[in-house]
């Protein structure tokens, strides 16, 4: 199936704009290794223009064009975006398959998620109006206080390649709902659907400069956004290494940030769990999106009494995964995003073997696929906690396995990581699940499942997995500044100081003396 990639420019101030230096970056289809198009490559000159456009849009007409409009006004645009995404769902899903190598069934689901996210934050934008000037109970009757929730300002949104449009929506929707203006910088490895979002914004007549989309290399476009003095906040999703650089740049100006970074999440399978359900959730939690999920539960911690039988089941389930051209019906494992990432994952597998681990299943290119960046689902056993495969994020379809004998040992193994994004527990003992929910050092804990995520719930990590939360009301709050307003309502003087004497009183006092 030949899929035409639209040729787009940068989207700045409501218009398509050619990069100042006229640079472009090729688009490589991960499943075929063929060049299928290109995207514009923004440089510092373009970023400056985009930041200026966002700043003007935020302050235009005293903020009456966007920043200080009602939430209901902004909600109309969010709903229009959601509706147009659904109208173009099939096209957008196909474009994202070609751009990322993900199975079509996943990208189609992602488009539903994009629309759902915009609709959800439209509701929260409307609800925000009623929360303005909410009275605060204070113990002194001569005062009344309330808070205003105001947009932070101009936001830099830097997003990854594994869920290109969905991760963009997670940031754009709450930022715009709050009344902020934004510059989106998607990953240069997967920007196609984000540029189509620009066309959607143009179609729904979102005010110029409210959302600007600049594609390009991180070193040439993203770095300036992180350090730009006219950016009021940075929201970043990506690797921990890059997140540290973003945080360092923001710190120079004490700039607020939200970071959603890497992970090395555990899934703990107890002996009382349903092994078939546990096997499916284990491979889903690690192999979905071709293993390229920051929250992937890629460390299996399984009770020693069931480990042998459970691994047999995992192999059976893994053999049943269809690895193919991601456009084919039934595909459940597509291609890795790029040659560089493919080689990185293969190096992880090779290093694990060299360090003494056993490649129990997979670990190579599927024999029936000679082109494309495909890797078999891989299960690695005989792993020690000092091995690279246990400690570092792979971002590929690779599961490493350790066994445990006691609940405390399982908790210790699960928390033996620098990361804290997610964790999963498989057990029929709900009291045990409750204990582990409290003990696990993670921003999200899944019980008898792995990876489900909903617009209404909080998303984010602990430790080196990030700072702040996305989604839910927390996602909206991260783009709002709280202003306290206190009004003295008594007609009586405050009375802290003795008032100065009037001229008559002063004259009388002088005569008496």
C-alpha positions as CSV (number, residue, x, y, z in Angstrom):
1,X,0.0,0.0,0.0
2,X,1.5,3.3,-1.1
3,X,0.8,6.1,1.4
4,X,1.6,9.6,0.3
5,X,3.3,11.7,3.0
6,X,2.1,15.4,2.8
7,X,4.9,17.9,2.2
8,X,4.6,20.5,5.0
9,X,6.5,23.5,6.3
10,X,6.8,24.8,9.8
11,X,3.6,26.1,11.4
12,X,4.2,29.5,12.9
13,X,1.7,32.3,13.7
14,X,-1.1,30.4,12.0
15,X,0.7,30.0,8.7
16,X,2.9,27.5,6.9
17,X,6.5,28.9,6.9
18,X,9.5,27.6,5.1
19,X,12.6,27.3,7.4
20,X,14.9,30.3,7.2
21,X,17.8,28.0,6.1
22,X,15.5,25.9,3.9
23,X,16.8,22.7,5.6
24,X,14.8,19.4,5.5
25,X,15.1,16.0,7.2
26,X,14.3,12.7,5.4
27,X,11.5,10.5,6.7
28,X,12.6,6.8,6.8
29,X,9.9,4.2,7.0
30,X,11.2,1.8,9.7
31,X,9.4,-1.2,8.2
32,X,11.0,-0.8,4.8
33,X,14.1,1.4,5.4
34,X,12.9,3.5,2.5
35,X,12.9,7.3,2.3
36,X,9.2,8.3,2.0
37,X,9.3,12.0,2.3
38,X,10.8,14.8,4.4
39,X,10.0,17.3,7.1
40,X,11.2,20.9,7.6
41,X,14.2,21.4,9.8
42,X,13.9,24.4,12.1
43,X,17.0,26.1,13.4
44,X,17.5,28.9,15.9
45,X,16.2,31.5,13.5
46,X,12.9,29.7,13.2
47,X,12.6,29.1,16.9
48,X,13.0,32.8,17.6
49,X,10.2,33.6,15.1
50,X,7.9,31.0,16.7
51,X,8.6,32.2,20.3
52,X,7.8,35.8,19.2
53,X,4.5,34.6,17.6
54,X,3.5,32.7,20.8
55,X,4.4,35.7,22.9
56,X,2.3,38.0,20.8
57,X,-0.6,35.6,20.8
58,X,-0.5,35.4,24.6
59,X,-0.6,39.2,25.1
60,X,-2.6,40.3,22.1
61,X,-5.4,42.7,22.9
62,X,-4.5,42.5,26.5
63,X,-5.0,38.8,26.5
64,X,-8.6,39.1,25.3
65,X,-7.9,37.1,22.2
66,X,-6.8,33.9,24.1
67,X,-5.1,34.1,27.5
68,X,-7.9,35.8,29.4
69,X,-10.8,34.4,27.4
70,X,-13.3,32.1,29.1
71,X,-12.6,28.4,29.3
72,X,-15.7,27.9,27.3
73,X,-14.3,29.9,24.5
74,X,-11.1,27.8,24.4
75,X,-13.1,24.6,24.8
76,X,-14.7,25.2,21.4
77,X,-11.4,25.0,19.6
78,X,-10.3,21.9,21.6
79,X,-13.6,20.1,20.6
80,X,-13.2,21.2,17.0
81,X,-9.7,19.7,17.0
82,X,-11.0,16.4,18.5
83,X,-13.8,16.2,15.9
84,X,-11.4,16.8,13.0
85,X,-8.9,14.2,14.3
86,X,-11.7,11.6,14.3
87,X,-12.8,12.6,10.8
88,X,-9.2,12.0,9.6
89,X,-8.6,9.0,11.9
90,X,-7.9,6.5,9.2
91,X,-5.5,8.8,7.3
92,X,-3.6,9.9,10.5
93,X,-3.3,6.3,11.7
94,X,-1.8,5.2,8.4
95,X,0.7,8.2,8.4
96,X,1.8,7.3,11.9
97,X,2.4,3.6,10.9
98,X,4.7,4.7,8.0
99,X,6.5,7.2,10.3
100,X,7.0,5.0,13.4
101,X,6.7,1.3,12.4
102,X,3.9,0.7,14.9
103,X,1.1,-1.7,14.1
104,X,-1.9,-0.1,12.5
105,X,-4.2,-1.3,15.3
106,X,-2.1,0.7,17.7
107,X,-2.0,3.9,15.8
108,X,-5.7,3.8,15.1
109,X,-6.3,3.4,18.9
110,X,-3.8,6.3,19.5
111,X,-6.0,8.6,17.3
112,X,-9.0,7.8,19.4
113,X,-6.8,8.7,22.4
114,X,-5.9,12.0,20.9
115,X,-9.5,13.0,20.3
116,X,-10.5,11.8,23.8
117,X,-7.7,13.9,25.3
118,X,-8.8,17.1,23.5
119,X,-12.4,16.5,24.5
120,X,-11.5,15.8,28.1
121,X,-9.6,19.1,28.5
122,X,-12.4,21.0,26.8
123,X,-14.6,19.8,29.7
124,X,-11.9,20.9,32.2
125,X,-11.5,24.3,30.4
126,X,-15.3,24.9,30.8
127,X,-15.2,23.8,34.5
128,X,-12.3,26.2,35.1
129,X,-14.6,29.2,34.7
130,X,-16.6,28.2,37.7
131,X,-13.5,27.7,39.8
132,X,-12.3,31.3,39.3
133,X,-12.6,33.5,42.4
134,X,-13.5,30.5,44.5
135,X,-13.8,31.9,48.0
136,X,-11.4,30.6,50.7
137,X,-12.5,30.3,54.3
138,X,-10.2,32.3,56.5
139,X,-10.5,32.9,60.3
140,X,-10.5,36.8,60.2
141,X,-13.8,38.3,59.3
142,X,-12.4,41.6,58.2
143,X,-10.8,40.0,55.1
144,X,-12.1,37.9,52.3
145,X,-9.7,35.9,50.1
146,X,-10.0,34.0,46.8
147,X,-7.6,32.6,44.2
148,X,-7.3,33.1,40.5
149,X,-6.0,30.4,38.2
150,X,-4.1,32.1,35.4
151,X,-2.2,30.6,32.4
152,X,1.5,30.5,33.1
153,X,2.3,32.0,29.7
154,X,4.3,30.7,26.7
155,X,5.1,27.0,26.9
156,X,7.7,24.9,25.1
157,X,6.4,21.4,24.5
158,X,9.0,18.8,23.6
159,X,7.7,15.4,22.7
160,X,9.0,11.9,21.8
161,X,8.7,9.6,18.9
162,X,6.9,6.5,20.3
163,X,3.4,8.1,20.5
164,X,3.9,11.2,18.3
165,X,0.5,12.7,18.2
166,X,-0.8,11.3,21.4
167,X,2.1,12.6,23.5
168,X,1.7,16.0,21.8
169,X,-2.0,15.9,22.7
170,X,-1.2,15.2,26.4
171,X,0.6,18.5,26.5
172,X,-1.2,20.7,24.0
173,X,-4.7,20.1,25.2
174,X,-4.2,21.1,28.9
175,X,-1.8,23.9,27.9
176,X,-4.4,25.5,25.6
177,X,-7.2,24.7,28.0
178,X,-5.4,26.7,30.6
179,X,-5.0,29.7,28.2
180,X,-1.3,29.3,27.5
181,X,0.2,29.6,24.1
182,X,2.7,27.1,22.9
183,X,5.5,25.9,20.7
184,X,5.5,22.2,20.0
185,X,8.8,20.6,19.0
186,X,8.2,16.9,18.2
187,X,10.9,14.3,17.7
188,X,12.7,14.5,14.3
189,X,12.2,10.8,14.1
190,X,8.4,11.1,14.0
191,X,6.8,14.4,13.2
192,X,4.4,13.7,10.4
193,X,1.1,13.6,12.3
194,X,2.1,16.6,14.4
195,X,2.4,18.6,11.2
196,X,-1.0,17.3,10.3
197,X,-2.3,18.6,13.6
198,X,-1.0,22.0,12.5
199,X,-3.2,21.7,9.4
200,X,-6.1,20.8,11.6
201,X,-5.5,23.9,13.8
202,X,-5.5,26.0,10.6
203,X,-8.8,24.4,9.5
204,X,-10.5,25.1,12.9
205,X,-9.3,28.8,12.8
206,X,-7.4,28.7,16.1
207,X,-6.1,32.2,16.7
208,X,-2.6,32.8,15.0
209,X,0.3,32.0,17.3
210,X,-1.6,30.1,19.9
211,X,0.0,26.9,18.8
212,X,3.2,26.8,16.7
213,X,4.8,23.6,15.5
214,X,8.5,23.5,14.7
215,X,10.1,20.3,13.6
216,X,13.8,19.7,13.5
217,X,16.8,18.3,15.3
218,X,16.9,18.6,19.1
219,X,20.3,20.2,19.0
220,X,19.2,22.9,16.6
221,X,15.6,23.6,17.7
222,X,14.8,21.9,21.0
223,X,17.9,23.2,22.9
224,X,17.0,26.8,22.3
225,X,13.5,26.3,23.5
226,X,14.8,24.9,26.7
227,X,17.0,27.9,27.4
228,X,15.0,30.7,25.8
229,X,14.3,33.7,28.1
230,X,10.8,34.3,26.7
231,X,9.6,30.7,27.4
232,X,7.7,30.6,30.7
233,X,7.7,26.8,31.2
234,X,9.0,23.7,29.6
235,X,7.1,20.4,29.4
236,X,9.4,17.6,28.2
237,X,8.9,13.9,27.5
238,X,11.9,11.8,26.5
239,X,15.1,10.3,27.8
240,X,16.4,10.9,31.3
241,X,19.7,12.1,29.8
242,X,18.0,14.8,27.7
243,X,15.7,15.6,30.6
244,X,18.7,16.5,32.8
245,X,19.9,18.9,30.1
246,X,16.5,20.5,29.9
247,X,16.3,20.8,33.7
248,X,19.8,22.4,33.8
249,X,18.9,25.0,31.1
250,X,15.6,25.8,32.9
251,X,17.4,26.2,36.2
252,X,19.4,29.1,35.0
253,X,16.2,31.2,34.9
254,X,14.4,29.3,37.7
255,X,11.9,28.3,35.1
256,X,9.1,25.7,35.9
257,X,9.4,22.4,34.2
258,X,7.5,19.1,34.0
259,X,9.5,16.1,33.0
260,X,8.3,12.6,31.9
261,X,11.4,10.6,31.5
262,X,12.7,7.0,31.3
263,X,11.7,3.9,33.2
264,X,12.7,0.4,34.1
265,X,9.4,-0.8,35.5
266,X,8.8,-4.1,37.3
267,X,6.0,-6.6,37.0
268,X,5.7,-8.9,40.0
269,X,3.9,-12.2,39.4
270,X,3.0,-14.1,42.6
271,X,2.3,-17.8,42.7
272,X,-1.5,-17.3,43.2
273,X,-2.0,-15.4,40.0
274,X,-3.9,-16.7,36.9
275,X,-0.9,-17.7,34.8
276,X,-2.5,-17.3,31.5
277,X,-3.7,-13.8,32.3
278,X,-0.4,-13.0,33.9
279,X,1.4,-14.1,30.7
280,X,-0.6,-11.9,28.5
281,X,-0.3,-8.9,30.7
282,X,3.5,-9.5,31.0
283,X,4.1,-9.6,27.2
284,X,1.6,-6.7,26.6
285,X,3.4,-4.6,29.3
286,X,6.7,-5.1,27.6
287,X,6.2,-5.8,23.9
288,X,3.4,-3.3,23.1
289,X,4.5,-0.4,20.8
290,X,7.4,-2.6,19.8
291,X,8.7,-2.4,23.4
292,X,9.2,1.4,23.0
293,X,7.2,2.6,26.0
294,X,8.8,4.6,28.8
295,X,6.7,2.7,31.4
296,X,7.3,-0.8,29.9
297,X,7.2,-3.4,32.6
298,X,10.5,-4.9,31.3
299,X,11.7,-6.4,34.5
300,X,9.7,-9.6,35.3
301,X,10.0,-10.7,39.0
302,X,8.3,-14.0,39.3
303,X,7.8,-16.4,42.2
304,X,10.3,-19.2,42.1
305,X,7.7,-21.9,42.6
306,X,6.0,-21.1,39.3
307,X,8.9,-19.6,37.3
308,X,9.6,-22.6,35.1
309,X,6.0,-23.1,34.1
310,X,5.4,-19.4,33.7
311,X,8.4,-19.0,31.3
312,X,7.0,-21.8,29.2
313,X,3.8,-19.9,28.9
314,X,5.6,-16.7,28.1
315,X,7.4,-18.4,25.2
316,X,4.1,-19.8,23.9
317,X,2.4,-16.4,24.0
318,X,5.5,-14.8,22.4
319,X,5.5,-17.3,19.6
320,X,1.9,-16.3,18.8
321,X,2.7,-12.6,18.3
322,X,2.4,-11.7,14.7
323,X,5.6,-9.8,13.6
324,X,5.1,-8.3,10.2
325,X,4.7,-5.2,8.1
326,X,2.7,-3.0,10.5
327,X,0.1,-2.4,7.9
328,X,-0.9,-6.1,7.8
329,X,-4.0,-7.3,9.6
330,X,-3.2,-8.9,12.9
331,X,0.2,-7.4,13.2
332,X,1.1,-7.0,16.9
333,X,4.8,-6.3,16.7
334,X,6.2,-3.8,14.1
335,X,9.5,-2.2,13.5
336,X,11.8,-0.3,15.8
337,X,11.8,3.4,15.0
338,X,15.2,3.8,13.4
339,X,18.5,2.1,12.5
340,X,20.2,3.7,15.4
341,X,17.6,2.5,17.9
342,X,17.6,-1.0,16.3
343,X,21.4,-1.2,16.8
344,X,21.1,0.0,20.4
345,X,18.6,-2.7,21.3
346,X,20.6,-5.4,19.6
347,X,23.7,-4.2,21.6
348,X,21.7,-4.5,24.8
349,X,20.9,-8.1,23.9
350,X,24.5,-8.8,23.0
351,X,25.9,-7.3,26.2
352,X,23.4,-9.3,28.3
353,X,24.7,-12.5,26.7
354,X,28.3,-11.5,27.2
355,X,27.7,-10.7,30.8
356,X,26.4,-14.2,31.4
357,X,22.6,-13.9,30.9
358,X,20.7,-16.5,28.8
359,X,18.7,-15.5,25.8
360,X,15.7,-17.8,26.5
361,X,13.7,-16.6,23.5
362,X,14.1,-14.3,20.5
363,X,17.0,-11.9,20.5
364,X,17.4,-11.6,16.7
365,X,15.8,-10.4,13.5
366,X,12.8,-12.4,12.5
367,X,14.0,-14.7,9.7
368,X,11.0,-13.9,7.4
369,X,11.7,-10.1,7.4
370,X,14.9,-9.2,5.7
371,X,14.2,-5.5,5.5
372,X,13.1,-3.1,8.2
373,X,14.2,-2.6,11.8
374,X,12.5,-5.7,13.2
375,X,13.5,-7.5,16.4
376,X,11.9,-10.6,17.8
377,X,10.2,-10.4,21.2
378,X,13.1,-11.3,23.5
379,X,13.1,-13.0,27.0
380,X,16.4,-13.0,29.0
381,X,17.0,-15.1,32.1
382,X,19.9,-15.8,34.5
383,X,20.0,-12.0,35.1
384,X,21.9,-10.5,38.0
385,X,21.0,-7.1,39.4
386,X,24.4,-5.7,38.4
387,X,23.8,-6.4,34.7
388,X,23.1,-3.6,32.2
389,X,19.9,-5.3,31.0
390,X,18.5,-5.1,34.6
391,X,19.6,-1.5,35.3
392,X,19.2,0.5,32.0
393,X,16.2,1.3,29.8
394,X,16.3,-0.7,26.6
395,X,13.3,0.8,24.7
396,X,12.7,-2.3,22.7
397,X,10.9,-5.6,23.0
398,X,13.2,-7.1,25.6
399,X,12.1,-8.7,28.9
400,X,14.6,-9.6,31.6
401,X,13.6,-12.1,34.4
402,X,14.5,-12.7,38.0
403,X,12.8,-15.0,40.6
404,X,11.9,-14.3,44.2
405,X,10.9,-16.3,47.2
406,X,9.3,-13.8,49.6
407,X,7.1,-10.7,49.3
408,X,9.8,-8.5,50.9
409,X,12.4,-9.8,48.4
410,X,10.0,-9.0,45.5
411,X,9.6,-5.5,46.8
412,X,13.3,-5.0,47.2
413,X,14.0,-6.2,43.6
414,X,11.2,-4.1,42.2
415,X,12.6,-0.9,43.9
416,X,16.1,-1.8,42.8
417,X,16.2,0.9,40.1
418,X,17.0,4.5,39.6
419,X,13.6,4.9,37.9
420,X,10.0,5.0,39.3
421,X,7.5,5.4,36.5
422,X,5.3,2.3,36.8
423,X,5.0,-1.0,38.5
424,X,2.6,-4.0,38.1
425,X,1.5,-6.6,40.6
426,X,-0.2,-9.9,39.6
427,X,-2.0,-11.7,42.5
428,X,-5.4,-12.7,43.6
429,X,-4.6,-11.7,47.2
430,X,-5.9,-8.1,47.3
431,X,-4.5,-7.4,50.7
432,X,-1.1,-8.3,49.4
433,X,-1.7,-6.0,46.3
434,X,-2.6,-3.2,48.7
435,X,0.6,-3.7,50.6
436,X,2.7,-3.6,47.5
437,X,0.8,-0.6,46.1
438,X,2.2,1.4,49.1
439,X,5.6,-0.2,49.1
440,X,6.5,0.2,45.4
441,X,8.3,3.4,44.5
442,X,6.5,4.3,41.3
443,X,4.1,7.0,40.0
444,X,1.7,4.4,38.8
445,X,0.9,0.9,40.1
446,X,-1.2,-1.5,38.1
447,X,-2.9,-4.4,39.8
448,X,-3.5,-7.5,37.7
449,X,-2.8,-5.6,34.5
450,X,0.0,-3.5,32.9
451,X,-0.1,-0.2,31.0
452,X,-3.7,0.9,30.9
453,X,-3.9,4.7,31.0
454,X,-6.9,7.1,31.1
455,X,-7.2,10.8,30.5
456,X,-8.8,11.2,34.0
457,X,-5.9,9.7,35.9
458,X,-2.5,11.2,36.8
459,X,0.6,10.1,34.9
460,X,4.2,10.7,35.9
461,X,7.1,9.2,37.7
462,X,9.3,9.3,40.8
463,X,13.1,9.3,41.1
464,X,14.8,9.7,37.7
465,X,11.5,9.1,35.9
466,X,10.5,12.7,36.1
467,X,9.0,15.6,37.9
468,X,5.3,16.6,37.9
469,X,2.1,14.9,36.6
470,X,0.3,14.9,33.3
471,X,-3.3,14.0,32.5
472,X,-6.3,14.5,34.8
473,X,-6.8,17.7,36.7
474,X,-3.2,17.6,37.6
475,X,-2.3,18.0,33.9
476,X,-4.3,21.2,33.7
477,X,-2.9,22.5,37.0
478,X,0.6,22.2,35.7
479,X,-0.1,25.0,33.2
480,X,-1.8,27.3,35.6
481,X,-0.4,29.9,38.0
482,X,-2.2,30.4,41.3
483,X,-2.7,34.1,42.3
484,X,-4.0,34.8,45.8
485,X,-6.3,37.9,46.2
486,X,-7.1,39.2,49.6
487,X,-9.5,42.1,50.2
488,X,-9.8,44.1,53.4
489,X,-13.6,44.6,53.8
490,X,-13.9,46.4,57.2
491,X,-14.6,50.1,57.4
492,X,-12.6,50.2,60.6
493,X,-8.9,51.3,60.6
494,X,-6.4,48.5,60.8
495,X,-5.0,50.1,64.0
496,X,-1.5,48.6,64.0
497,X,0.1,52.0,64.3
498,X,-1.0,55.1,66.2
499,X,-2.4,57.5,63.6
500,X,-0.6,60.8,63.1
501,X,-2.2,63.8,64.8
502,X,-4.3,66.2,62.8
503,X,-3.1,69.8,62.4
504,X,-5.7,70.9,65.0
505,X,-4.6,68.3,67.4
506,X,-1.0,69.1,66.9
507,X,-1.7,72.8,67.5
508,X,-3.6,72.1,70.7
509,X,-0.9,69.9,72.0
510,X,1.8,72.5,71.3
511,X,-0.3,75.2,73.2
512,X,-0.7,72.9,76.2
513,X,3.0,72.4,76.3
